[in-house]
Amino acid sequence: MAQENLSNEVNIGYGLGTSTTAINAFGAALFSGDDNVNTNSSGAFYISYKIAVSKRFRLGALFIREKVESEEIERPENTISEQITVRANTFALEFDYRYVFKEKLQLYSGIGVGYTFGEQDLIRKPGVGQRSESENVNHFNCQFNFFGIRYGKSFGIFAEFGYGYKGIFNAGVSFQF
């Protein structure tokens, strides 16, 4: 098969429902008491490089950038009591197993282990009398890809379903050479 000679792969993707978003939403909700918490994420933008160590196994590295914002809203006044902004970066090592390897179609599963670092800014009582704090964000992170599909030869598209630093769902473009 011609596909076997394509041993390098670069992916550019975007994921939603990441573990970084979940960690921040859970933390904000845990400490908010009776207040409402709204959490929004930019999603995970990433680039990865993988090399085929055999026909079915790929090993690689990945870099992710994500921004998560949370607002705590006090009741009954409906005013913002806290704003939290997290800018997180993740470096990870990943391993994929390709269980279907056709000329244009690949199905796979995989795992990844990485480290997330960045900065968290907290603003209490935005506006009048506000106080700001900043602290580092550091924690280990992982990704479980339960199902991935790639379609195309040297240029392709992909989609993955799993959980972790890339999200519950992520997709993008892929280049194999």
For each residue, the residues with C-beta under 8 A, 3 or more apart:
1: 4 101 103
2: 5 6 103 153
3: 6 101 102 103 153 176
4: 1 55
5: 2
6: 2 3 9 52 153 154 176 177
7: 51 52
8: 49 50 51 52 176 177
9: 6 48 49 50 51 52 58 60 174 175 176 177
10: 47 48 49 174 175
11: 46 47 48 50 158 172 173 174 175
12: 46 47 172 173 174
13: 45 46 47 48 158 166 170 171 172 173
14: 43 44 45 46 170 171 172
15: 18 43 44 46 160 166 167 168 169 170 171
16: 41 43 44 167 168 169 170
17: 21 22 163 167 168 169
18: 15 21 22 41 43 44 66 164 165 166 167 168
19: 22 23 141 142 163 164 165
20: 23 24 41 44 66 68 86 88 90 116 141 165
21: 17 18 24 25 39 41 66 68
22: 17 18 19 25 26
23: 19 20 26 27 139
24: 20 21 27 28 39 68 70 84 86
25: 21 22 28 29 37 39 68 70
26: 22 23 29 30
27: 23 24 30 31
28: 24 25 31 32 37 39 70 72 82 84
29: 25 26 32 37
30: 26 27
31: 27 28
32: 28 29 35 36 37 72 82
33:
34: 75
35: 32 72 73 74 75 81
36: 32 72 73 75
37: 25 28 29 32 70 71 72 73
38: 70 71 73
39: 21 24 25 28 68 69 70
40: 68 69 70
41: 16 18 20 21 44 66 67 68 69
42: 45 66 67 68
43: 14 15 16 18 66 167
44: 14 15 16 18 20 41 64 65 66 90 165 166 167 170
45: 13 14 42 64 65 66
46: 11 12 13 14 15 62 63 64 65 166 170
47: 10 11 12 13 62 63
48: 9 10 11 13 60 61 62 63 94
49: 8 9 10 60 61 62
50: 8 9 11 58 59 60 94 96
51: 7 8 9 58 59 60
52: 6 7 8 9 55 57 58
53: 57 58 59
54: 57
55: 4 52 98 101
56: 97 98 99 101
57: 52 53 54 95 96 97 98
58: 9 50 51 52 53 94 95 96 98 110
59: 50 51 53 93 94 95
60: 9 48 49 50 51 93 94 96
61: 48 49 91 92 93 94
62: 46 47 48 49 90 91 92 93 94 112 114 166
63: 46 47 48 89 90 91
64: 44 45 46 88 89 90 92 165 166
65: 44 45 46 87 88 89
66: 18 20 21 41 42 43 44 45 87 88 90
67: 41 42 85 86 87 88
68: 20 21 24 25 39 40 41 42 84 85 86 88
69: 39 40 41 83 84 85 86
70: 24 25 28 37 38 39 40 82 83 84
71: 37 38 80 82 83 84
72: 28 32 35 36 37 80 81 82 83 84
73: 35 36 37 38 78 79 80 81
74: 35 77 78 79 80 81
75: 34 35 36 78
76:
77: 74
78: 73 74 75
79: 73 74
80: 71 72 73 74 83 126
81: 35 72 73 74 124 125
82: 28 32 70 71 72 122 123 124 125
83: 69 70 71 72 80 122 123 126
84: 24 28 68 69 70 71 72 120 121 122 123
85: 67 68 69 120 121
86: 20 24 67 68 69 118 119 120 121 137
87: 65 66 67 118 119 120
88: 20 64 65 66 67 68 116 117 118 137
89: 63 64 65 116 117 118
90: 20 44 62 63 64 66 114 115 116 117 141 165
91: 61 62 63 114 115
92: 61 62 64 112 113 114 115 141 142 143 165
93: 59 60 61 62 112 113 114
94: 48 50 58 59 60 61 62 110 111 112 143
95: 57 58 59 110 111 112
96: 50 57 58 60 108 109 110 145 148
97: 56 57 108 109 110
98: 55 56 57 58 101 106 107 108
99: 56 107 108 109
100: 105 106 107 108
101: 1 3 55 56 98 106
102: 3 105 106
103: 1 2 3 153
104: 151 152 153 156
105: 100 102 149 150 151
106: 98 100 101 102 148 149 150 151
107: 98 99 100 147 148 149
108: 96 97 98 99 100 145 148 149 150
109: 96 97 99 145 146 147 148
110: 58 94 95 96 97 143 145 148
111: 94 95 142 143 144 145
112: 62 92 93 94 95 142 143 145 164 165 166
113: 92 93 140 141 142
114: 62 90 91 92 93 140 141 142 143 165
115: 90 91 92 138 139 140 141
116: 20 88 89 90 137 138 139 140 141 165
117: 88 89 90 136 137 138
118: 86 87 88 89 136 137
119: 86 87 134 135 136 137
120: 84 85 86 87 134 135 136 137
121: 84 85 86 132 133 134
122: 82 83 84 132 133 134 135
123: 82 83 84 126 130 131 132
124: 81 82 130 131 132 133
125: 81 82 128 129 130 131
126: 80 83 123 130
127: 130
128: 125
129: 125
130: 123 124 125 126 127
131: 123 124 125
132: 121 122 123 124
133: 121 122 124
134: 119 120 121 122
135: 119 120 122
136: 117 118 119 120
137: 86 88 116 117 118 119 120
138: 115 116 117
139: 23 115 116
140: 113 114 115 116
141: 19 20 90 92 113 114 115 116 164 165
142: 19 92 111 112 113 114 164 165
143: 92 94 110 111 112 114 162 163 164 165 166
144: 111 162 163 164
145: 96 108 109 110 111 112 148 160 161 162 166
146: 109 161 162 163
147: 107 109 160 161 162
148: 96 106 107 108 109 110 145 158 159 160 161 162
149: 105 106 107 108 158 159 160
150: 105 106 108 156 157 158 174
151: 104 105 106 156 157 158
152: 104 155 156 157 174
153: 2 3 6 103 104 156 176
154: 6 175 176 177
155: 152 173 174 175
156: 104 150 151 152 153 173 174 175 176
157: 150 151 152 171 172 173 174
158: 11 13 148 149 150 151 171 172 173 174
159: 148 149 169 170 171
160: 15 145 147 148 149 166 169 170 171
161: 145 146 147 148 168 169
162: 143 144 145 146 147 148 166 168
163: 17 19 143 144 146 167 168
164: 18 19 112 141 142 143 144 167
165: 18 19 20 44 64 90 92 112 114 116 141 142 143
166: 13 15 18 44 46 62 64 112 143 145 160 162 170
167: 15 16 17 18 43 44 163 164 170
168: 15 16 17 18 161 162 163
169: 15 16 17 159 160 161
170: 13 14 15 16 44 46 159 160 166 167
171: 13 14 15 157 158 159 160
172: 11 12 13 14 157 158
173: 11 12 13 155 156 157 158
174: 9 10 11 12 150 152 155 156 157 158
175: 9 10 11 154 155 156
176: 3 6 8 9 153 154 156
177: 6 8 9 154
